[in-house]
Amino acid sequence: MRVNVLYFASFREAAGRDRETRELPEGSSVADLWGALQSEIPYLQAFTRMPPPAVNREHVDGGKRLADGDEVAFLPPVAGG
């Protein structure tokens, strides 16, 4: 199956792009996708917890099973004051 991954803020800088399409095995979860991204983007390895994910613009947990064509975003931490 194919899913569309959106990158924002520091994740976009680390990935070097703002979006991409990823091929995943059927039945993959959001957590599976996060693990794959961490293995390929060194910056993401610093995150011991998965940032809040959204699938098709709805907040979900890591156990959410993905479907072909889903749009997935991980929301990076934001600092400010």
trRosetta pair geometry for C-beta under 8 A, 3 or more apart (Angstrom, degrees):
i j d omega theta_ij theta_ji phi_ij phi_ji
1 23 7.4 149 78 -154 35 56
1 24 5.7 -30 69 67 86 82
1 25 7.6 31 22 136 87 13
1 26 5.6 104 -19 -90 111 63
1 28 7.4 -151 54 26 116 109
1 66 6.9 171 103 114 139 100
1 67 6.8 -118 -166 -180 152 32
1 68 4.0 -122 -148 -81 102 79
1 69 7.9 -83 -175 -6 99 56
2 21 5.4 8 -176 179 112 107
2 22 6.8 157 -152 78 61 40
2 23 5.7 -32 -95 -95 74 60
2 24 7.6 142 -103 19 24 76
2 68 6.0 47 42 -147 64 79
2 69 6.9 48 82 -62 83 44
3 21 7.2 165 83 -154 32 62
3 22 5.4 -19 62 60 82 93
3 24 6.0 3 6 8 111 124
3 33 6.8 -56 70 -104 149 142
3 66 5.4 -33 -77 176 142 139
3 68 7.5 -127 -67 -134 66 30
3 69 7.3 -17 -108 56 53 9
3 70 4.7 -18 -128 66 102 87
3 71 7.3 172 -174 -88 80 21
3 72 5.5 28 159 -3 127 117
4 19 6.3 1 -179 -173 95 111
4 20 7.5 175 -152 91 57 32
4 21 5.5 -34 -98 -99 66 71
4 22 7.8 161 -97 16 18 76
4 69 7.5 2 -6 -167 100 38
4 70 7.2 -156 32 100 74 44
4 71 4.7 -22 72 -110 108 70
4 72 7.0 161 83 22 51 70
5 19 6.5 163 86 -153 54 59
5 20 5.4 -9 56 60 100 78
5 21 7.6 166 14 -99 77 19
5 22 5.5 42 -16 -11 118 119
5 33 7.2 -180 -91 178 120 127
5 37 7.3 166 -154 -85 157 128
5 72 5.3 -26 -107 72 66 96
5 73 7.4 136 -165 -87 55 45
6 18 7.0 -7 -156 159 68 71
6 19 5.1 -19 -107 -101 59 92
6 71 6.5 33 -20 179 112 95
6 72 7.1 -176 19 87 77 43
6 73 4.2 -27 66 -91 108 98
7 11 4.5 -141 -158 118 89 97
7 12 4.0 142 124 -86 102 63
7 14 7.9 -139 -164 58 134 81
7 15 4.7 -120 -103 34 165 144
7 17 6.4 99 33 91 137 63
7 18 5.5 -141 61 -147 89 34
7 19 6.6 -158 15 -71 80 40
7 20 7.8 32 -16 3 112 91
7 73 7.8 -170 -72 -135 21 79
8 11 5.8 40 56 50 50 110
8 12 5.7 -10 -143 -31 7 110
8 18 7.8 53 -82 -148 44 82
8 73 6.6 44 -12 -165 114 115
8 75 6.9 -5 54 -125 136 53
8 76 6.1 -153 86 12 89 103
9 12 6.1 123 47 16 20 102
9 13 7.4 -45 143 -3 40 100
9 76 4.8 -132 73 56 121 133
9 78 7.0 -118 -113 -92 171 89
10 13 5.5 -51 -149 37 40 113
10 14 6.2 38 154 -19 69 106
10 43 7.3 -149 153 161 98 141
10 76 5.0 -179 47 177 96 162
11 14 5.7 -55 -145 39 32 110
11 15 6.1 22 158 -12 67 111
11 41 8.0 56 -155 141 74 157
11 43 7.7 -180 -116 102 49 127
11 44 7.3 52 -124 -83 90 101
11 74 6.4 153 -103 79 165 101
11 76 4.9 -166 -22 -54 103 124
12 15 6.1 -61 -140 44 26 103
12 17 7.1 -112 -156 91 72 29
12 18 5.1 11 -135 -102 118 65
13 16 7.5 26 178 -71 29 43
14 41 5.4 87 139 178 109 118
14 42 7.7 -139 -167 65 111 64
14 43 3.5 -102 -132 42 138 151
14 44 6.6 145 128 -40 152 79
15 20 7.5 -135 169 -8 132 125
15 41 5.6 -37 -90 -111 71 142
17 20 5.8 72 103 -50 142 102
22 33 6.9 116 93 -138 155 103
22 36 7.3 125 -169 108 143 143
24 28 4.1 -80 159 22 125 159
24 32 6.9 111 -158 114 127 120
24 33 6.3 -49 -92 -86 147 89
24 36 7.4 -141 -105 -7 100 162
24 66 6.5 40 77 77 150 139
25 28 5.4 119 65 -49 71 104
27 65 6.3 -48 -152 -145 46 116
28 32 4.2 -124 -163 83 89 145
28 33 6.3 98 148 -49 122 81
28 65 7.3 126 81 -151 34 66
28 66 5.4 -21 85 40 85 114
29 32 4.7 111 51 0 69 99
29 33 7.3 -128 100 0 44 84
29 62 6.4 64 143 157 119 63
29 63 5.6 -53 -152 -154 141 30
29 64 6.2 128 -157 72 83 42
29 65 5.6 -57 -96 -94 70 48
29 66 6.6 151 -133 -10 19 87
30 33 5.7 -54 -155 35 35 112
30 34 6.4 38 148 -21 67 104
30 50 7.7 117 129 165 100 153
30 53 4.7 145 -176 111 139 170
30 55 6.6 -110 -84 -55 120 119
30 60 6.1 158 -37 99 155 119
30 61 7.4 168 52 115 138 35
30 62 5.0 -132 83 -141 103 44
30 63 7.3 -7 36 34 98 15
30 64 4.8 40 -15 58 117 95
30 66 6.5 128 -64 -54 59 102
30 72 6.6 174 -123 -139 89 128
31 34 5.5 -49 -146 35 35 114
31 35 6.4 40 153 -21 65 103
31 50 6.4 -108 -114 -51 75 161
31 62 3.6 61 -60 176 102 108
31 63 6.7 9 -7 -71 121 40
32 35 5.7 -53 -152 34 31 113
32 36 6.6 31 151 -18 64 104
32 66 8.0 -116 57 7 111 119
33 36 5.7 -55 -152 35 34 112
33 37 6.4 32 152 -18 67 105
33 66 6.7 72 -37 -34 129 150
33 72 6.1 7 121 131 165 168
34 37 5.7 -56 -148 37 32 111
34 38 6.3 34 153 -22 66 105
34 44 7.9 -157 -171 172 74 133
34 50 4.8 -2 -166 -122 168 119
34 53 7.2 -103 -61 -71 119 130
34 62 6.9 -56 11 -130 140 106
34 74 6.6 108 -104 -85 100 141
35 38 5.7 -52 -146 34 31 112
35 39 6.6 30 156 -20 63 104
36 39 5.9 -56 -152 33 31 110
36 40 6.7 9 157 -3 64 113
37 40 6.1 -74 -151 46 31 100
37 41 5.6 -17 171 20 75 116
37 44 5.6 -24 127 89 94 175
37 74 7.7 -161 74 -2 165 146
38 41 6.8 -71 -117 55 22 79
38 44 4.5 -126 -106 112 63 112
38 45 5.3 112 -171 -83 92 61
38 47 7.4 -120 -105 56 115 97
41 44 4.6 62 89 3 103 114
41 45 7.8 -174 95 -23 58 79
42 45 5.6 -43 -163 10 47 118
43 46 6.5 -44 -179 11 46 111
44 47 5.8 -45 -171 21 58 113
47 50 7.0 88 134 -101 122 28
47 51 6.4 -55 -159 -36 152 88
50 53 6.7 -18 149 -34 117 106
50 62 5.5 103 58 -86 157 124
50 74 7.1 -101 -179 -135 84 123
51 74 4.7 98 71 173 109 97
51 75 5.5 -149 149 68 115 55
51 76 5.8 -49 -129 -100 168 34
51 77 6.6 -132 -116 -37 117 72
52 59 6.3 -26 176 -139 111 106
52 74 7.3 143 78 -158 41 59
52 75 4.7 -19 72 46 94 114
53 59 7.4 125 87 -150 49 57
53 60 5.7 -46 95 64 99 86
53 61 7.6 97 49 -154 107 11
53 62 6.7 112 12 -85 134 58
53 64 7.4 -148 96 36 131 128
53 72 6.5 -20 -167 -165 109 93
53 73 7.0 152 -157 83 59 47
53 74 5.3 -33 -98 -100 74 69
53 75 7.4 -172 -92 3 21 81
54 57 5.9 12 162 -130 123 19
54 58 6.2 154 -159 69 82 26
54 59 5.4 -46 -99 -88 82 47
54 60 6.7 124 -128 11 30 84
54 72 7.3 156 83 -153 53 46
54 73 4.8 -7 56 59 100 95
54 74 8.0 -178 19 -83 70 25
54 75 6.6 63 -11 -36 107 107
55 58 6.1 -32 68 60 66 83
55 60 4.9 0 13 1 107 142
55 64 5.8 -148 -4 128 147 149
55 66 6.9 -150 -127 -109 136 80
55 70 5.3 -21 -163 -173 103 122
55 71 7.0 138 -162 75 50 53
55 72 5.5 -13 -103 -100 73 74
56 70 6.0 -86 -42 -148 96 77
56 71 5.5 106 -85 46 51 90
57 71 7.3 19 -29 84 73 120
60 64 4.0 3 163 -38 136 154
61 64 6.0 138 64 -27 56 92
66 70 4.9 -125 -159 34 89 151
66 72 6.9 -34 -113 -62 127 130
67 70 5.3 111 58 -42 67 109
